[in-house]
Amino acid sequence: QVQLVESGGGLVQAGGSLRLSCAASGRTFISYIMGWFRQAPGKEREFVASINWSGGTTSYADSVKGRFTISRDRAKNTVYLQMNSLNPEDTAVYYCNGRMPGTAWSNYWGQGTQVTVSS
C-alpha cells in the first residue's frame, strides 16, 4: 500500500522559513515525478512545485518562484520543500503526490502538514 507522509509544518512568522519532508513508502518512486500541493481554507488545492526523477527538472507556481525550492533524495524515497520568505498567503495544508511521466497526479493524498504564517 502506498503511503505518503508529510512533515515539517508549523507556525512561523512572516519572513521565516520551513522545510517540509515527504516520505514515500509502499513502493519505489524513483521514476516518478514528485510534487507538492497546498490547500488553503475555503480554496481549491493548488500546485506548488514538482521535480522529475533525476532532480534535474523542477517546476514552480509563479507565487512561490524564487522563494521555495523542491529537492529529492532518491535513496531515502523522500522529497523536500524548502520554503523561505514565507508570507501569510502561504498558510495552507501542504501535500505531496507522485505520478509517472505522461500520467495524471494520483488520487491518493496523505494527511498533509499544516503551515501557518503569522503577520
SULBEL-V805981 format. One line per field, one symbol per residue. phi: phi as a letter, one per 30 degrees, with the letter a starting at -180 (. if undefined). A space follows every 50 residues. Layout:
# SULBEL-V805981
phi=???
This chain:
# SULBEL-V805981
phi=.dbbccajdlcbdejdbbbcbbccbjaccedddcbcbbbdeibddbdcab bdddidbbbbdedceiccbcbbcddchbcbbdcchdbedddaccbcabad eicdddddbddibdcbccd
